[in-house]
Structure formats: structure tokens, C-alpha cells
Amino acid sequence: MAEKIHTLVIGGGQAGVAASTHLKRRGVPVLVLERARIAERWRSERWDNLVANGPAWHDRFPDAKFDDCDPDEFPTKERIADYFVDFAKAEDLPIRTGVEVTKLERDGAGFRATTSQGVIEAENVVVATGPFQKPLIPTVVTDPSITQMHSNGYRNPEALPAGAVLVVGAGASGSQIAEELARAGRKVYLSLGPHDRPPRRYRGQDFVWWLGKLGKWDAKAPDPGTEHITIAVSGAYGGHTMDFRRLAAQGITLLGRAGTYDKGVLSVAPDLKTNIENGDRNFLSVLEEADAYVTAQGLDLPEEREAHVLGPLPDCVTNPVLSLNLKEAGISAIIWATGFKPDFGWIDIDLFRADGRPRHTDGVSEVPGLYFVGLPWLSCRGSAFIWGAWKDAERLAGVIAAKP
């Protein structure tokens, strides 16, 4: 006999914890199913030395601080996972771990979830499986002698075979992994495409504070053509601006976007200088907007005119590599920091666009009773972050609680 529940939440990461908290507080009967442990991806799908990209005062739920962290510290991945476990325990959330949902389908006016431990019928379902679902790994390099992995499979420099490493993708993950490898003494090639490059701190405030004050976290949709632009930012080593000039000075060879592969040679797009300059333009625009905000608000924040001065472009940018013989370069491993795509194949409901993303409005899907939380740009730019998932979950819980 099927188990019956009013609202089923699928996923026990930050979005699932947030959703179940708000539903429980509103008196909505709720059950959360998590295929592994609470916040499992933080523990087993991140590299060993990962820390949050935002400081502890910011990257959290509004209702709970990191009590054992300095507010300006960048918590480790294990501390973040423990934070969600502790929060779930404090809220006495009904999270059932070790249960995988293998199929979700309509069942009359409600839903039927087939799980590894039986069938559950629910009036409402909140899908909270997060933004990091199916790794995107280009298949252009076919040399079996080269170790290849997605960034979610990378752990530390010692786990890689001896030799140089090619990191493809220069968002937060790729740029941080490349720097870690360089600091470990590895020869590193870093292929980077279009990116935003905010300052870590400016005029005494962290970039997350500035993006909030400037209204950028609340942006409703990416500008046309910018959907795949990543943010190069780091909380590692105490937090610093991700300046690709500095990485080049550390010995990292910067490359344009990786292209086709043929007979041991990887072609490289001639777009490196353009990508660097566009990243610089983004960096400077944030500084200029911040300055204008300080003036308009009459804030007493110290000026940093030197932050506006950028150094010369490194030689690897002005004389770019346009083809890379992997064997001659001594490359033994490639890390694809190339992002993720949705994986909702287990949902047997006609709801998805050609790109695999659900049709919804701010998390309320076209199917009555089915909701999504924790996805990138769900309602705004901040939706995939810890505090963004909290805000979206609070709003969706209100929608569910108000249903007749």
C-alpha cells in the first residue's frame, strides 16, 4: 500500500532543507526524501579544500549563523554540510535519508513517486534536487592515456597522475582548481571563456555585499547572450580577487576556449584576449557602480583608486597558444570545469523544454501542485545560492499553504 503525504520534497540539500522548514512552520504536513545524506553533494562531489565563495555572514540561512566561524571567514565544505545537518536537527525536519526517487508521475489530481523503498502518493511535490545535477563533459579528447574527469570528481593534486594538467573552464571551480594545482607545483594550462570577474573586496566591503546593494542579486533574468557567463571568484586562501594576470604570474598558461581535438592536438579559439578584456570590463564596472552608490548614499567608505589600475596583459594573452599538442605539453590529466545540465529524466510528466529545464514561473510549474526550488535563475540571480533558496522556499511554502 502506498504511503500518503500532503507535500513531498525531493532532495535534502540546501533547497530541500529550506523548503521543508518553511512548510513545517506553516503547518503543512511534509516529508523530505534524500537519496544519500543531507547536503551530500557538499561532502562527496567537491574537492577536498573547497571553501564557500561567500563569507560566513552571507552564505547562510537568515535564521542560523555559523556560530564557530568568524563572520568574514569562508567556511569549508564539510562545515557547510554540517551546518545543514545541524539546522535540520534543530528544526526537527522530517528528512528520510538513503531513499532515492526513481520516478515521479501524475496520479489523478496528485502525484505518485516510486522510490527505492516503496511508493508515496502526494498532493503536492517540491523538486529540490539543486543546480548541480548532470556534469557536462565534452568528449573532444579521445586519448585513453590522459586521465579526464569533471570538476566534481577532482579531489586534490596528489590524486592526479604526475605531469601537467589542463583545466577547462575558468568560473569559480576551474580557476580555484587551477590555482591549487599551481601552488602544488604542477604545470597548469587554463582554458577560459567569457566570465564575470568581480572584486573580492572593495572599499572595505565584500563583493557579495556590493552585489546586494547594487541590486544585482535580484536581477530577474540574465541579459541576452549572458546565460552561460560564469563568475570567477574565490574564497580560498582567505579570499582574493580572481585576477588571471596573477595566475599567469604564478606560471599558469592561459588559453582561449578549447576547440576540436585531432591526432593529439587540441585547437584553441583566438578569443583569450577578448575574454580577459571583457572580464576586466566587468570588474571595472562593479567598481564604478560601487563608487556611484557611495556618493549617492553619502557613505563613509575609504577610496581605493588603485583598484581601478590594471596591470599589463601577460605574454600568454598577447601571444596566445592556438593549438596545444597534449603529449608535447606533458599533459597527463584534464579537468573539465564546464558546468552542469538538468537531469529530470525521472520525472515522467510533460513539463520540460528542449533544454531539459522545467516550464515554470518563479518555481510554480505549469502542472498544478508541482514546484521547483534551488535552480539557477528560478526567480532571480540569487536563487541557486543558500540564502536565495531560502527566500524562494519561503514564498513557495506560502503558495502551497494557501491552496484550498
Order of alpha helices (4+ residues) and beta strands (2+ residues): beta-alpha-beta-alpha-alpha-beta-beta-beta-beta-beta-beta-beta-alpha-beta-beta-beta-beta-alpha-beta-alpha-beta-beta-beta-alpha-alpha-beta-beta-beta-beta-beta-beta-alpha
